[in-house]
Amino acid sequence: AGALRNLSANDDNKAAVAAAGGIDLFVALARDGNERQKENAAGALRNLSANDDNKAAVAAAGGIDLFVALARDGNERQKENAAGAL
């Protein structure tokens, strides 16, 4: 998840990561992964959601409820990434 998070920071890669199923993968990891996986997945979703084409896909995959939960209950980095994505 960490490597994909780094790739998703690049504007050219945002669409490619999303097209490869990255959004659903990151939502699942941010919801059900360990603490580190949640941090990286939330960060990747934050990066991906900066792309207008990905915003609706992140929301449709359950990203908004997930970000609210992480912003409320997550660790420091999870909260930061979730708040940034919202």
PDB file with one MODEL, atoms N, CA, C and O in Angstrom:
MODEL        1
ATOM      1  N   ALA A   1       0.825  -1.197   0.000  1.00  0.00           N
ATOM      2  CA  ALA A   1       0.000   0.000   0.000  1.00  0.00           C
ATOM      3  C   ALA A   1       0.863   1.251   0.000  1.00  0.00           C
ATOM      4  O   ALA A   1       0.494   2.258  -0.604  1.00  0.00           O
ATOM      5  N   GLY A   2       1.996   1.197   0.665  1.00  0.00           N
ATOM      6  CA  GLY A   2       2.870   2.361   0.736  1.00  0.00           C
ATOM      7  C   GLY A   2       3.416   2.763  -0.619  1.00  0.00           C
ATOM      8  O   GLY A   2       3.457   3.949  -0.948  1.00  0.00           O
ATOM      9  N   ALA A   3       3.838   1.784  -1.410  1.00  0.00           N
ATOM     10  CA  ALA A   3       4.374   2.087  -2.745  1.00  0.00           C
ATOM     11  C   ALA A   3       3.288   2.675  -3.639  1.00  0.00           C
ATOM     12  O   ALA A   3       3.539   3.633  -4.370  1.00  0.00           O
ATOM     13  N   LEU A   4       2.092   2.112  -3.588  1.00  0.00           N
ATOM     14  CA  LEU A   4       0.994   2.653  -4.391  1.00  0.00           C
ATOM     15  C   LEU A   4       0.585   4.038  -3.905  1.00  0.00           C
ATOM     16  O   LEU A   4       0.170   4.886  -4.694  1.00  0.00           O
ATOM     17  N   ARG A   5       0.704   4.255  -2.609  1.00  0.00           N
ATOM     18  CA  ARG A   5       0.415   5.596  -2.088  1.00  0.00           C
ATOM     19  C   ARG A   5       1.374   6.601  -2.711  1.00  0.00           C
ATOM     20  O   ARG A   5       0.962   7.678  -3.140  1.00  0.00           O
ATOM     21  N   ASN A   6       2.654   6.245  -2.759  1.00  0.00           N
ATOM     22  CA  ASN A   6       3.642   7.138  -3.362  1.00  0.00           C
ATOM     23  C   ASN A   6       3.355   7.357  -4.842  1.00  0.00           C
ATOM     24  O   ASN A   6       3.466   8.481  -5.333  1.00  0.00           O
ATOM     25  N   LEU A   7       2.992   6.308  -5.551  1.00  0.00           N
ATOM     26  CA  LEU A   7       2.659   6.444  -6.966  1.00  0.00           C
ATOM     27  C   LEU A   7       1.428   7.320  -7.174  1.00  0.00           C
ATOM     28  O   LEU A   7       1.345   8.067  -8.149  1.00  0.00           O
ATOM     29  N   SER A   8       0.481   7.225  -6.256  1.00  0.00           N
ATOM     30  CA  SER A   8      -0.759   7.985  -6.409  1.00  0.00           C
ATOM     31  C   SER A   8      -0.582   9.473  -6.164  1.00  0.00           C
ATOM     32  O   SER A   8      -1.492  10.258  -6.431  1.00  0.00           O
ATOM     33  N   ALA A   9       0.576   9.870  -5.659  1.00  0.00           N
ATOM     34  CA  ALA A   9       0.838  11.295  -5.452  1.00  0.00           C
ATOM     35  C   ALA A   9       1.147  11.995  -6.770  1.00  0.00           C
ATOM     36  O   ALA A   9       1.022  13.216  -6.864  1.00  0.00           O
ATOM     37  N   ASN A  10       1.546  11.245  -7.779  1.00  0.00           N
ATOM     38  CA  ASN A  10       1.892  11.790  -9.080  1.00  0.00           C
ATOM     39  C   ASN A  10       0.628  11.945  -9.915  1.00  0.00           C
ATOM     40  O   ASN A  10      -0.147  11.000 -10.063  1.00  0.00           O
ATOM     41  N   ASP A  11       0.425  13.139 -10.458  1.00  0.00           N
ATOM     42  CA  ASP A  11      -0.790  13.408 -11.226  1.00  0.00           C
ATOM     43  C   ASP A  11      -0.980  12.445 -12.390  1.00  0.00           C
ATOM     44  O   ASP A  11      -2.106  12.047 -12.690  1.00  0.00           O
ATOM     45  N   ASP A  12       0.100  12.072 -13.039  1.00  0.00           N
ATOM     46  CA  ASP A  12       0.001  11.167 -14.181  1.00  0.00           C
ATOM     47  C   ASP A  12      -0.437   9.769 -13.765  1.00  0.00           C
ATOM     48  O   ASP A  12      -1.003   9.032 -14.572  1.00  0.00           O
ATOM     49  N   ASN A  13      -0.182   9.402 -12.522  1.00  0.00           N
ATOM     50  CA  ASN A  13      -0.508   8.056 -12.050  1.00  0.00           C
ATOM     51  C   ASN A  13      -1.888   7.942 -11.424  1.00  0.00           C
ATOM     52  O   ASN A  13      -2.399   6.832 -11.269  1.00  0.00           O
ATOM     53  N   LYS A  14      -2.499   9.050 -11.065  1.00  0.00           N
ATOM     54  CA  LYS A  14      -3.784   9.007 -10.357  1.00  0.00           C
ATOM     55  C   LYS A  14      -4.845   8.225 -11.133  1.00  0.00           C
ATOM     56  O   LYS A  14      -5.525   7.372 -10.562  1.00  0.00           O
ATOM     57  N   ALA A  15      -4.988   8.508 -12.418  1.00  0.00           N
ATOM     58  CA  ALA A  15      -5.987   7.810 -13.233  1.00  0.00           C
ATOM     59  C   ALA A  15      -5.611   6.341 -13.414  1.00  0.00           C
ATOM     60  O   ALA A  15      -6.479   5.468 -13.413  1.00  0.00           O
ATOM     61  N   ALA A  16      -4.323   6.073 -13.567  1.00  0.00           N
ATOM     62  CA  ALA A  16      -3.879   4.689 -13.773  1.00  0.00           C
ATOM     63  C   ALA A  16      -4.121   3.836 -12.539  1.00  0.00           C
ATOM     64  O   ALA A  16      -4.567   2.694 -12.655  1.00  0.00           O
ATOM     65  N   VAL A  17      -3.834   4.370 -11.361  1.00  0.00           N
ATOM     66  CA  VAL A  17      -4.053   3.628 -10.116  1.00  0.00           C
ATOM     67  C   VAL A  17      -5.549   3.365  -9.932  1.00  0.00           C
ATOM     68  O   VAL A  17      -5.948   2.265  -9.551  1.00  0.00           O
ATOM     69  N   ALA A  18      -6.361   4.369 -10.202  1.00  0.00           N
ATOM     70  CA  ALA A  18      -7.812   4.202 -10.079  1.00  0.00           C
ATOM     71  C   ALA A  18      -8.323   3.173 -11.088  1.00  0.00           C
ATOM     72  O   ALA A  18      -9.137   2.319 -10.738  1.00  0.00           O
ATOM     73  N   ALA A  19      -7.857   3.244 -12.327  1.00  0.00           N
ATOM     74  CA  ALA A  19      -8.313   2.327 -13.370  1.00  0.00           C
ATOM     75  C   ALA A  19      -7.925   0.882 -13.077  1.00  0.00           C
ATOM     76  O   ALA A  19      -8.595  -0.052 -13.518  1.00  0.00           O
ATOM     77  N   ALA A  20      -6.845   0.707 -12.334  1.00  0.00           N
ATOM     78  CA  ALA A  20      -6.381  -0.638 -11.982  1.00  0.00           C
ATOM     79  C   ALA A  20      -7.098  -1.206 -10.762  1.00  0.00           C
ATOM     80  O   ALA A  20      -6.741  -2.283 -10.284  1.00  0.00           O
ATOM     81  N   GLY A  21      -8.101  -0.501 -10.255  1.00  0.00           N
ATOM     82  CA  GLY A  21      -8.854  -0.989  -9.098  1.00  0.00           C
ATOM     83  C   GLY A  21      -8.326  -0.498  -7.769  1.00  0.00           C
ATOM     84  O   GLY A  21      -8.698  -1.019  -6.717  1.00  0.00           O
ATOM     85  N   GLY A  22      -7.465   0.498  -7.809  1.00  0.00           N
ATOM     86  CA  GLY A  22      -6.843   0.994  -6.584  1.00  0.00           C
ATOM     87  C   GLY A  22      -7.809   1.585  -5.579  1.00  0.00           C
ATOM     88  O   GLY A  22      -7.597   1.449  -4.374  1.00  0.00           O
ATOM     89  N   ILE A  23      -8.856   2.233  -6.037  1.00  0.00           N
ATOM     90  CA  ILE A  23      -9.782   2.876  -5.103  1.00  0.00           C
ATOM     91  C   ILE A  23     -10.472   1.845  -4.222  1.00  0.00           C
ATOM     92  O   ILE A  23     -10.496   1.991  -2.999  1.00  0.00           O
ATOM     93  N   ASP A  24     -11.027   0.814  -4.822  1.00  0.00           N
ATOM     94  CA  ASP A  24     -11.685  -0.230  -4.022  1.00  0.00           C
ATOM     95  C   ASP A  24     -10.701  -0.925  -3.091  1.00  0.00           C
ATOM     96  O   ASP A  24     -11.035  -1.231  -1.947  1.00  0.00           O
ATOM     97  N   LEU A  25      -9.496  -1.173  -3.577  1.00  0.00           N
ATOM     98  CA  LEU A  25      -8.459  -1.800  -2.750  1.00  0.00           C
ATOM     99  C   LEU A  25      -8.133  -0.928  -1.545  1.00  0.00           C
ATOM    100  O   LEU A  25      -8.064  -1.422  -0.419  1.00  0.00           O
ATOM    101  N   PHE A  26      -7.934   0.359  -1.775  1.00  0.00           N
ATOM    102  CA  PHE A  26      -7.565   1.255  -0.678  1.00  0.00           C
ATOM    103  C   PHE A  26      -8.702   1.453   0.313  1.00  0.00           C
ATOM    104  O   PHE A  26      -8.458   1.570   1.514  1.00  0.00           O
ATOM    105  N   VAL A  27      -9.923   1.492  -0.163  1.00  0.00           N
ATOM    106  CA  VAL A  27     -11.062   1.593   0.766  1.00  0.00           C
ATOM    107  C   VAL A  27     -11.103   0.358   1.661  1.00  0.00           C
ATOM    108  O   VAL A  27     -11.307   0.474   2.869  1.00  0.00           O
ATOM    109  N   ALA A  28     -10.911  -0.815   1.080  1.00  0.00           N
ATOM    110  CA  ALA A  28     -10.918  -2.052   1.871  1.00  0.00           C
ATOM    111  C   ALA A  28      -9.776  -2.063   2.882  1.00  0.00           C
ATOM    112  O   ALA A  28      -9.977  -2.445   4.035  1.00  0.00           O
ATOM    113  N   LEU A  29      -8.590  -1.652   2.468  1.00  0.00           N
ATOM    114  CA  LEU A  29      -7.449  -1.625   3.396  1.00  0.00           C
ATOM    115  C   LEU A  29      -7.642  -0.590   4.496  1.00  0.00           C
ATOM    116  O   LEU A  29      -7.306  -0.842   5.653  1.00  0.00           O
ATOM    117  N   ALA A  30      -8.179   0.572   4.141  1.00  0.00           N
ATOM    118  CA  ALA A  30      -8.391   1.621   5.142  1.00  0.00           C
ATOM    119  C   ALA A  30      -9.464   1.216   6.147  1.00  0.00           C
ATOM    120  O   ALA A  30      -9.460   1.682   7.287  1.00  0.00           O
ATOM    121  N   ARG A  31     -10.369   0.362   5.731  1.00  0.00           N
ATOM    122  CA  ARG A  31     -11.431  -0.109   6.615  1.00  0.00           C
ATOM    123  C   ARG A  31     -10.976  -1.308   7.451  1.00  0.00           C
ATOM    124  O   ARG A  31     -11.252  -1.362   8.650  1.00  0.00           O
ATOM    125  N   ASP A  32     -10.283  -2.268   6.832  1.00  0.00           N
ATOM    126  CA  ASP A  32     -10.031  -3.555   7.477  1.00  0.00           C
ATOM    127  C   ASP A  32      -8.565  -3.886   7.712  1.00  0.00           C
ATOM    128  O   ASP A  32      -8.264  -4.926   8.297  1.00  0.00           O
ATOM    129  N   GLY A  33      -7.658  -3.045   7.278  1.00  0.00           N
ATOM    130  CA  GLY A  33      -6.233  -3.349   7.408  1.00  0.00           C
ATOM    131  C   GLY A  33      -5.706  -3.089   8.814  1.00  0.00           C
ATOM    132  O   GLY A  33      -6.444  -2.678   9.709  1.00  0.00           O
ATOM    133  N   ASN A  34      -4.416  -3.338   8.983  1.00  0.00           N
ATOM    134  CA  ASN A  34      -3.768  -2.996  10.252  1.00  0.00           C
ATOM    135  C   ASN A  34      -3.528  -1.482  10.283  1.00  0.00           C
ATOM    136  O   ASN A  34      -3.838  -0.784   9.318  1.00  0.00           O
ATOM    137  N   GLU A  35      -2.993  -0.992  11.360  1.00  0.00           N
ATOM    138  CA  GLU A  35      -2.845   0.468  11.521  1.00  0.00           C
ATOM    139  C   GLU A  35      -2.021   1.089  10.387  1.00  0.00           C
ATOM    140  O   GLU A  35      -2.403   2.121   9.837  1.00  0.00           O
ATOM    141  N   ARG A  36      -0.907   0.469  10.043  1.00  0.00           N
ATOM    142  CA  ARG A  36      -0.036   1.005   8.993  1.00  0.00           C
ATOM    143  C   ARG A  36      -0.738   0.968   7.638  1.00  0.00           C
ATOM    144  O   ARG A  36      -0.651   1.920   6.863  1.00  0.00           O
ATOM    145  N   GLN A  37      -1.428  -0.126   7.357  1.00  0.00           N
ATOM    146  CA  GLN A  37      -2.158  -0.230   6.094  1.00  0.00           C
ATOM    147  C   GLN A  37      -3.255   0.826   6.011  1.00  0.00           C
ATOM    148  O   GLN A  37      -3.485   1.412   4.953  1.00  0.00           O
ATOM    149  N   LYS A  38      -3.921   1.062   7.121  1.00  0.00           N
ATOM    150  CA  LYS A  38      -4.956   2.102   7.145  1.00  0.00           C
ATOM    151  C   LYS A  38      -4.361   3.469   6.852  1.00  0.00           C
ATOM    152  O   LYS A  38      -4.938   4.250   6.095  1.00  0.00           O
ATOM    153  N   GLU A  39      -3.208   3.765   7.449  1.00  0.00           N
ATOM    154  CA  GLU A  39      -2.544   5.053   7.211  1.00  0.00           C
ATOM    155  C   GLU A  39      -2.197   5.221   5.738  1.00  0.00           C
ATOM    156  O   GLU A  39      -2.510   6.244   5.131  1.00  0.00           O
ATOM    157  N   ASN A  40      -1.545   4.203   5.167  1.00  0.00           N
ATOM    158  CA  ASN A  40      -1.131   4.279   3.771  1.00  0.00           C
ATOM    159  C   ASN A  40      -2.327   4.321   2.834  1.00  0.00           C
ATOM    160  O   ASN A  40      -2.319   5.079   1.864  1.00  0.00           O
ATOM    161  N   ALA A  41      -3.341   3.534   3.100  1.00  0.00           N
ATOM    162  CA  ALA A  41      -4.523   3.514   2.239  1.00  0.00           C
ATOM    163  C   ALA A  41      -5.262   4.840   2.301  1.00  0.00           C
ATOM    164  O   ALA A  41      -5.702   5.352   1.272  1.00  0.00           O
ATOM    165  N   ALA A  42      -5.403   5.402   3.492  1.00  0.00           N
ATOM    166  CA  ALA A  42      -6.069   6.700   3.615  1.00  0.00           C
ATOM    167  C   ALA A  42      -5.267   7.783   2.903  1.00  0.00           C
ATOM    168  O   ALA A  42      -5.844   8.678   2.284  1.00  0.00           O
ATOM    169  N   GLY A  43      -3.948   7.708   2.986  1.00  0.00           N
ATOM    170  CA  GLY A  43      -3.099   8.665   2.276  1.00  0.00           C
ATOM    171  C   GLY A  43      -3.227   8.522   0.768  1.00  0.00           C
ATOM    172  O   GLY A  43      -3.274   9.520   0.049  1.00  0.00           O
ATOM    173  N   ALA A  44      -3.285   7.290   0.288  1.00  0.00           N
ATOM    174  CA  ALA A  44      -3.454   7.064  -1.147  1.00  0.00           C
ATOM    175  C   ALA A  44      -4.809   7.585  -1.616  1.00  0.00           C
ATOM    176  O   ALA A  44      -4.906   8.207  -2.674  1.00  0.00           O
ATOM    177  N   LEU A  45      -5.847   7.333  -0.837  1.00  0.00           N
ATOM    178  CA  LEU A  45      -7.173   7.837  -1.202  1.00  0.00           C
ATOM    179  C   LEU A  45      -7.201   9.359  -1.187  1.00  0.00           C
ATOM    180  O   LEU A  45      -7.859   9.986  -2.018  1.00  0.00           O
ATOM    181  N   ARG A  46      -6.493   9.939  -0.249  1.00  0.00           N
ATOM    182  CA  ARG A  46      -6.389  11.406  -0.210  1.00  0.00           C
ATOM    183  C   ARG A  46      -5.752  11.900  -1.507  1.00  0.00           C
ATOM    184  O   ARG A  46      -6.238  12.849  -2.123  1.00  0.00           O
ATOM    185  N   ASN A  47      -4.657  11.248  -1.921  1.00  0.00           N
ATOM    186  CA  ASN A  47      -3.993  11.641  -3.160  1.00  0.00           C
ATOM    187  C   ASN A  47      -4.907  11.437  -4.365  1.00  0.00           C
ATOM    188  O   ASN A  47      -5.029  12.320  -5.214  1.00  0.00           O
ATOM    189  N   LEU A  48      -5.540  10.287  -4.437  1.00  0.00           N
ATOM    190  CA  LEU A  48      -6.400   9.977  -5.574  1.00  0.00           C
ATOM    191  C   LEU A  48      -7.595  10.912  -5.657  1.00  0.00           C
ATOM    192  O   LEU A  48      -8.031  11.270  -6.751  1.00  0.00           O
ATOM    193  N   SER A  49      -8.127  11.310  -4.504  1.00  0.00           N
ATOM    194  CA  SER A  49      -9.319  12.163  -4.515  1.00  0.00           C
ATOM    195  C   SER A  49      -9.009  13.597  -4.923  1.00  0.00           C
ATOM    196  O   SER A  49      -9.926  14.398  -5.102  1.00  0.00           O
ATOM    197  N   ALA A  50      -7.735  13.933  -5.071  1.00  0.00           N
ATOM    198  CA  ALA A  50      -7.379  15.257  -5.580  1.00  0.00           C
ATOM    199  C   ALA A  50      -7.673  15.364  -7.077  1.00  0.00           C
ATOM    200  O   ALA A  50      -7.721  16.466  -7.622  1.00  0.00           O
ATOM    201  N   ASN A  51      -7.870  14.232  -7.738  1.00  0.00           N
ATOM    202  CA  ASN A  51      -8.213  14.175  -9.156  1.00  0.00           C
ATOM    203  C   ASN A  51      -9.738  14.217  -9.270  1.00  0.00           C
ATOM    204  O   ASN A  51     -10.435  13.387  -8.685  1.00  0.00           O
ATOM    205  N   ASP A  52     -10.243  15.180 -10.019  1.00  0.00           N
ATOM    206  CA  ASP A  52     -11.700  15.343 -10.128  1.00  0.00           C
ATOM    207  C   ASP A  52     -12.406  14.087 -10.605  1.00  0.00           C
ATOM    208  O   ASP A  52     -13.513  13.789 -10.157  1.00  0.00           O
ATOM    209  N   ASP A  53     -11.780  13.352 -11.506  1.00  0.00           N
ATOM    210  CA  ASP A  53     -12.414  12.141 -12.028  1.00  0.00           C
ATOM    211  C   ASP A  53     -12.526  11.052 -10.966  1.00  0.00           C
ATOM    212  O   ASP A  53     -13.390  10.181 -11.062  1.00  0.00           O
ATOM    213  N   ASN A  54     -11.662  11.095  -9.957  1.00  0.00           N
ATOM    214  CA  ASN A  54     -11.661  10.062  -8.923  1.00  0.00           C
ATOM    215  C   ASN A  54     -12.583  10.373  -7.749  1.00  0.00           C
ATOM    216  O   ASN A  54     -12.930   9.469  -6.989  1.00  0.00           O
ATOM    217  N   LYS A  55     -12.981  11.619  -7.587  1.00  0.00           N
ATOM    218  CA  LYS A  55     -13.780  12.000  -6.417  1.00  0.00           C
ATOM    219  C   LYS A  55     -15.075  11.193  -6.311  1.00  0.00           C
ATOM    220  O   LYS A  55     -15.400  10.672  -5.244  1.00  0.00           O
ATOM    221  N   ALA A  56     -15.800  11.094  -7.399  1.00  0.00           N
ATOM    222  CA  ALA A  56     -17.062  10.347  -7.385  1.00  0.00           C
ATOM    223  C   ALA A  56     -16.811   8.868  -7.134  1.00  0.00           C
ATOM    224  O   ALA A  56     -17.593   8.214  -6.444  1.00  0.00           O
ATOM    225  N   ALA A  57     -15.728   8.338  -7.688  1.00  0.00           N
ATOM    226  CA  ALA A  57     -15.409   6.915  -7.494  1.00  0.00           C
ATOM    227  C   ALA A  57     -15.056   6.630  -6.041  1.00  0.00           C
ATOM    228  O   ALA A  57     -15.445   5.593  -5.504  1.00  0.00           O
ATOM    229  N   VAL A  58     -14.329   7.531  -5.401  1.00  0.00           N
ATOM    230  CA  VAL A  58     -13.990   7.356  -3.980  1.00  0.00           C
ATOM    231  C   VAL A  58     -15.268   7.398  -3.147  1.00  0.00           C
ATOM    232  O   VAL A  58     -15.448   6.575  -2.250  1.00  0.00           O
ATOM    233  N   ALA A  59     -16.143   8.336  -3.430  1.00  0.00           N
ATOM    234  CA  ALA A  59     -17.410   8.429  -2.698  1.00  0.00           C
ATOM    235  C   ALA A  59     -18.262   7.186  -2.925  1.00  0.00           C
ATOM    236  O   ALA A  59     -18.837   6.649  -1.978  1.00  0.00           O
ATOM    237  N   ALA A  60     -18.348   6.724  -4.167  1.00  0.00           N
ATOM    238  CA  ALA A  60     -19.160   5.549  -4.489  1.00  0.00           C
ATOM    239  C   ALA A  60     -18.638   4.280  -3.825  1.00  0.00           C
ATOM    240  O   ALA A  60     -19.403   3.358  -3.543  1.00  0.00           O
ATOM    241  N   ALA A  61     -17.338   4.240  -3.578  1.00  0.00           N
ATOM    242  CA  ALA A  61     -16.726   3.069  -2.936  1.00  0.00           C
ATOM    243  C   ALA A  61     -16.863   3.101  -1.417  1.00  0.00           C
ATOM    244  O   ALA A  61     -16.368   2.205  -0.733  1.00  0.00           O
ATOM    245  N   GLY A  62     -17.531   4.124  -0.882  1.00  0.00           N
ATOM    246  CA  GLY A  62     -17.712   4.219   0.560  1.00  0.00           C
ATOM    247  C   GLY A  62     -16.685   5.095   1.246  1.00  0.00           C
ATOM    248  O   GLY A  62     -16.543   5.059   2.469  1.00  0.00           O
ATOM    249  N   GLY A  63     -15.971   5.880   0.461  1.00  0.00           N
ATOM    250  CA  GLY A  63     -14.898   6.697   1.005  1.00  0.00           C
ATOM    251  C   GLY A  63     -15.332   7.755   2.000  1.00  0.00           C
ATOM    252  O   GLY A  63     -14.611   8.017   2.963  1.00  0.00           O
ATOM    253  N   ILE A  64     -16.478   8.365   1.801  1.00  0.00           N
ATOM    254  CA  ILE A  64     -16.888   9.451   2.701  1.00  0.00           C
ATOM    255  C   ILE A  64     -17.144   8.918   4.106  1.00  0.00           C
ATOM    256  O   ILE A  64     -16.635   9.480   5.076  1.00  0.00           O
ATOM    257  N   ASP A  65     -17.913   7.858   4.231  1.00  0.00           N
ATOM    258  CA  ASP A  65     -18.158   7.276   5.557  1.00  0.00           C
ATOM    259  C   ASP A  65     -16.853   6.795   6.189  1.00  0.00           C
ATOM    260  O   ASP A  65     -16.645   6.939   7.394  1.00  0.00           O
ATOM    261  N   LEU A  66     -15.995   6.232   5.375  1.00  0.00           N
ATOM    262  CA  LEU A  66     -14.702   5.759   5.856  1.00  0.00           C
ATOM    263  C   LEU A  66     -13.862   6.917   6.375  1.00  0.00           C
ATOM    264  O   LEU A  66     -13.281   6.818   7.456  1.00  0.00           O
ATOM    265  N   PHE A  67     -13.788   8.010   5.628  1.00  0.00           N
ATOM    266  CA  PHE A  67     -12.992   9.166   6.057  1.00  0.00           C
ATOM    267  C   PHE A  67     -13.539   9.762   7.353  1.00  0.00           C
ATOM    268  O   PHE A  67     -12.771  10.157   8.230  1.00  0.00           O
ATOM    269  N   VAL A  68     -14.847   9.824   7.470  1.00  0.00           N
ATOM    270  CA  VAL A  68     -15.447  10.351   8.709  1.00  0.00           C
ATOM    271  C   VAL A  68     -15.072   9.461   9.887  1.00  0.00           C
ATOM    272  O   VAL A  68     -14.717   9.961  10.955  1.00  0.00           O
ATOM    273  N   ALA A  69     -15.148   8.143   9.700  1.00  0.00           N
ATOM    274  CA  ALA A  69     -14.788   7.206  10.781  1.00  0.00           C
ATOM    275  C   ALA A  69     -13.312   7.327  11.156  1.00  0.00           C
ATOM    276  O   ALA A  69     -12.972   7.329  12.340  1.00  0.00           O
ATOM    277  N   LEU A  70     -12.439   7.426  10.161  1.00  0.00           N
ATOM    278  CA  LEU A  70     -11.010   7.558  10.463  1.00  0.00           C
ATOM    279  C   LEU A  70     -10.696   8.905  11.109  1.00  0.00           C
ATOM    280  O   LEU A  70      -9.864   8.983  12.013  1.00  0.00           O
ATOM    281  N   ALA A  71     -11.358   9.959  10.650  1.00  0.00           N
ATOM    282  CA  ALA A  71     -11.130  11.277  11.248  1.00  0.00           C
ATOM    283  C   ALA A  71     -11.573  11.305  12.706  1.00  0.00           C
ATOM    284  O   ALA A  71     -11.004  12.035  13.518  1.00  0.00           O
ATOM    285  N   ARG A  72     -12.578  10.520  13.033  1.00  0.00           N
ATOM    286  CA  ARG A  72     -13.098  10.459  14.399  1.00  0.00           C
ATOM    287  C   ARG A  72     -12.298   9.489  15.266  1.00  0.00           C
ATOM    288  O   ARG A  72     -11.961   9.813  16.405  1.00  0.00           O
ATOM    289  N   ASP A  73     -11.992   8.310  14.743  1.00  0.00           N
ATOM    290  CA  ASP A  73     -11.476   7.224  15.572  1.00  0.00           C
ATOM    291  C   ASP A  73     -10.062   6.767  15.232  1.00  0.00           C
ATOM    292  O   ASP A  73      -9.505   5.940  15.954  1.00  0.00           O
ATOM    293  N   GLY A  74      -9.473   7.269  14.172  1.00  0.00           N
ATOM    294  CA  GLY A  74      -8.168   6.784  13.733  1.00  0.00           C
ATOM    295  C   GLY A  74      -7.020   7.330  14.561  1.00  0.00           C
ATOM    296  O   GLY A  74      -7.212   8.149  15.460  1.00  0.00           O
ATOM    297  N   ASN A  75      -5.815   6.855  14.237  1.00  0.00           N
ATOM    298  CA  ASN A  75      -4.630   7.409  14.885  1.00  0.00           C
ATOM    299  C   ASN A  75      -4.297   8.758  14.239  1.00  0.00           C
ATOM    300  O   ASN A  75      -5.005   9.209  13.339  1.00  0.00           O
ATOM    301  N   GLU A  76      -3.243   9.384  14.689  1.00  0.00           N
ATOM    302  CA  GLU A  76      -2.907  10.739  14.225  1.00  0.00           C
ATOM    303  C   GLU A  76      -2.789  10.828  12.698  1.00  0.00           C
ATOM    304  O   GLU A  76      -3.373  11.727  12.092  1.00  0.00           O
ATOM    305  N   ARG A  77      -2.052   9.919  12.077  1.00  0.00           N
ATOM    306  CA  ARG A  77      -1.849   9.966  10.623  1.00  0.00           C
ATOM    307  C   ARG A  77      -3.129   9.617   9.871  1.00  0.00           C
ATOM    308  O   ARG A  77      -3.403  10.194   8.819  1.00  0.00           O
ATOM    309  N   GLN A  78      -3.905   8.691  10.392  1.00  0.00           N
ATOM    310  CA  GLN A  78      -5.168   8.339   9.761  1.00  0.00           C
ATOM    311  C   GLN A  78      -6.100   9.537   9.793  1.00  0.00           C
ATOM    312  O   GLN A  78      -6.763   9.833   8.799  1.00  0.00           O
ATOM    313  N   LYS A  79      -6.158  10.221  10.908  1.00  0.00           N
ATOM    314  CA  LYS A  79      -7.007  11.398  11.032  1.00  0.00           C
ATOM    315  C   LYS A  79      -6.568  12.495  10.057  1.00  0.00           C
ATOM    316  O   LYS A  79      -7.397  13.126   9.401  1.00  0.00           O
ATOM    317  N   GLU A  80      -5.266  12.706   9.976  1.00  0.00           N
ATOM    318  CA  GLU A  80      -4.732  13.732   9.076  1.00  0.00           C
ATOM    319  C   GLU A  80      -5.079  13.430   7.618  1.00  0.00           C
ATOM    320  O   GLU A  80      -5.525  14.314   6.886  1.00  0.00           O
ATOM    321  N   ASN A  81      -4.875  12.186   7.201  1.00  0.00           N
ATOM    322  CA  ASN A  81      -5.180  11.807   5.824  1.00  0.00           C
ATOM    323  C   ASN A  81      -6.675  11.858   5.535  1.00  0.00           C
ATOM    324  O   ASN A  81      -7.090  12.313   4.470  1.00  0.00           O
ATOM    325  N   ALA A  82      -7.476  11.394   6.479  1.00  0.00           N
ATOM    326  CA  ALA A  82      -8.923  11.412   6.289  1.00  0.00           C
ATOM    327  C   ALA A  82      -9.447  12.842   6.201  1.00  0.00           C
ATOM    328  O   ALA A  82     -10.272  13.154   5.341  1.00  0.00           O
ATOM    329  N   ALA A  83      -8.972  13.702   7.081  1.00  0.00           N
ATOM    330  CA  ALA A  83      -9.417  15.093   7.061  1.00  0.00           C
ATOM    331  C   ALA A  83      -8.978  15.775   5.762  1.00  0.00           C
ATOM    332  O   ALA A  83      -9.726  16.573   5.197  1.00  0.00           O
ATOM    333  N   GLY A  84      -7.790  15.468   5.296  1.00  0.00           N
ATOM    334  CA  GLY A  84      -7.310  16.033   4.037  1.00  0.00           C
ATOM    335  C   GLY A  84      -8.138  15.584   2.843  1.00  0.00           C
ATOM    336  O   GLY A  84      -8.367  16.349   1.905  1.00  0.00           O
ATOM    337  N   ALA A  85      -8.579  14.345   2.891  1.00  0.00           N
ATOM    338  CA  ALA A  85      -9.392  13.818   1.792  1.00  0.00           C
ATOM    339  C   ALA A  85     -10.784  14.429   1.786  1.00  0.00           C
ATOM    340  O   ALA A  85     -11.359  14.673   0.725  1.00  0.00           O
ATOM    341  N   LEU A  86     -11.322  14.677   2.975  1.00  0.00           N
ATOM    342  CA  LEU A  86     -12.664  15.267   3.058  1.00  0.00           C
ATOM    343  C   LEU A  86     -12.633  16.702   2.608  1.00  0.00           C
ATOM    344  O   LEU A  86     -13.666  17.371   2.605  1.00  0.00           O
TER     345      LEU A  86
ENDMDL
END
